[in-house]
Amino acid sequence: MSEEEVKATEEPKGETEAKDDSPEEESTATFEPVVKLEEVEVQSGEEDEEVLYSMRSKLFIYGETLLDAGSGNKSWRERGIGEVRLLKHKEHQRTRLLMRQEKTMKVIANHVVDPRIKLEPNAGSDRSWVWSAFDFAEGELTETIFAIRFADSEIAEGFKKKFQESQEDMEKVLAGEDAGGDSTAADEAAEAVAALKTSD
């Protein structure tokens, strides 16, 4: 191939530079979803409860891991990080501890604030507490030993104070002291129930 033929087949440099400077065309294609989903209102079960306390913390449980199941080897393992909340039901006034894992919102602790629960300081830490309770986070009632750790000791003390206040309130609820001063309607209902007779 001669030099003249090579020069004829080569594009002039000015033309290629002009092509590079031209703006790209944007696509106007639209994509419709295959399935249309409607918005569904999700209920968390916390709609009828007021938040008494809420703070970010890390939760641990004491028990067997999946690898140690049945061996009796127990150890502390992290259950998750999230907001620990004390929730008081607006209707029946009972208080529970609820903690959901961040991002996934999976329940990692859910138990009644029983007056018999004792918060014990964790060995070697002034910002964590250990206690035992019947937990319902996994869908079945199981006795679980928890440890919770906060960012500093002041927050940990604030949690303990609020937890103990909730325990005192629950003790009153369980004893029936929360009914209020006028119990005549309740007495009348009790007499009406006692007067009912069943016939064979």
PETADA-V365322 format. One record per backbone hydrogen bond with DSSP energy under -1.0 kcal/mol. NH is the residue of the N-H (numbers start at 1). CO is the residue of the C=O. E is the energy in kcal/mol with one decimal. If there is no record, write none. Layout:
[[NH:CO:E] [NH:CO:E]]
This chain:
[[6:2:-1.9] [7:3:-2.2] [8:4:-1.8] [9:5:-1.8] [10:6:-1.6] [16:12:-1.2] [17:13:-1.8] [18:14:-1.6] [19:15:-1.7] [20:16:-1.8] [21:17:-1.4] [49:46:-1.4] [50:88:-2.8] [52:86:-3.3] [53:86:-1.1] [55:84:-1.8] [57:82:-2.8] [58:149:-2.2] [59:80:-3.0] [60:147:-3.2] [61:77:-2.5] [62:145:-2.1] [63:75:-2.2] [71:68:-2.5] [75:63:-2.3] [77:61:-2.3] [79:59:-3.0] [80:59:-1.5] [82:57:-2.3] [84:55:-3.0] [85:98:-2.7] [86:53:-1.9] [87:96:-2.8] [88:50:-2.6] [89:94:-2.7] [90:48:-2.9] [93:89:-1.1] [96:87:-2.4] [97:111:-3.3] [98:85:-2.8] [99:109:-2.6] [101:106:-3.1] [102:81:-2.9] [104:102:-2.7] [105:101:-2.1] [108:99:-3.0] [109:99:-1.5] [111:97:-2.0] [113:95:-2.3] [114:112:-1.7] [117:114:-1.7] [120:130:-3.0] [122:128:-1.6] [125:122:-2.0] [129:148:-1.9] [130:120:-3.0] [131:146:-1.9] [133:144:-2.3] [135:142:-3.0] [136:110:-2.5] [142:135:-2.3] [144:133:-3.0] [146:131:-3.2] [147:60:-2.2] [148:129:-2.5] [149:58:-2.5] [150:127:-2.8] [156:152:-1.7] [157:153:-2.4] [158:154:-2.1] [159:155:-2.2] [160:156:-2.2] [161:157:-2.4] [162:158:-2.2] [163:159:-2.7] [164:160:-2.5] [165:161:-2.0] [166:162:-2.2] [167:163:-1.9] [168:164:-2.0] [169:165:-2.1] [170:166:-2.4] [171:167:-2.2] [172:168:-1.7] [173:169:-2.3] [174:170:-2.9] [175:171:-1.5] [177:172:-2.2] [187:183:-2.3] [188:184:-2.6] [189:185:-2.1] [190:186:-2.2] [191:187:-2.2] [192:188:-2.3] [193:189:-2.1] [194:190:-2.1] [195:191:-1.7]]
